[in-house]
Amino acid sequence: MTTRHGPLASARAPNTTPAPQAPADGAVQGPVTAATPTAHGSTAAPTGAPRPYSPLKPLQGLAVLLLMQSMGEALSHFLHLPIPGPVVGMVLLLLALHWGPVQRAVAPAAGFLLTHLSLLFVPVGVGVMTHLDLLGAYGLRLLVVIVLSTWAGMAATVWVLRAFRRAGRSAVDGGNAT
């Protein structure tokens, strides 16, 4: 014999609360959230909320990236530039990223590529493994070059950062930099 009295009675009692019903005219009452069902059975997204994920968004972004690289290749080839085409394409991409539609198109592709970035190191690892004899012969020289070039890149970054900070400070001080 079970009773419906005591502190555990509510835990054992079945849920008898009726589900909310949509009005007959089909309007949804209360705040609309991402999971608020409409009268037709679909769910309504809140106003101003991002659209649902589309698997085509990263592909559109990759198309923009490939277009920028192709444009860079074409400019480098036809103008006989001493700069490689992919570098010209990256400069074009940098300029294009100041435009909102390009930013929105490239963002999902960039997220996808960053998510799977570790897979891009597999070909490098395979290349190293297939050329172990070269690594044995030139390994110390390669290590010295890698370390020195890393330090040079870091030093150049610090130098540019300090130059920009000094320029920013002098602009704020009205040209009275110390």
ZISUL-V424877 format. One record per pair of residues at least 12 apart in sequence whose ideal C-beta (glycine too) atoms are under 6 Angstrom apart, sorted by the first residue. I is the first residue (numbers start at 1). GAP is how many residues later the second one is. D is the distance in whole Angstrom. If there is no record, write none. Layout:
i	gap	d
I	GAP	D
I	GAP	D
This chain:
i	gap	d
22	17	4
26	13	4
32	12	5
32	14	5
33	13	6
57	51	4
58	50	5
58	51	5
58	54	4
60	45	5
61	44	5
61	45	5
61	47	5
61	48	3
62	47	5
64	41	5
64	42	6
68	21	5
68	24	5
68	25	4
69	17	6
69	20	4
71	21	6
72	13	5
72	16	4
72	17	3
72	20	6
73	12	3
75	13	5
76	12	5
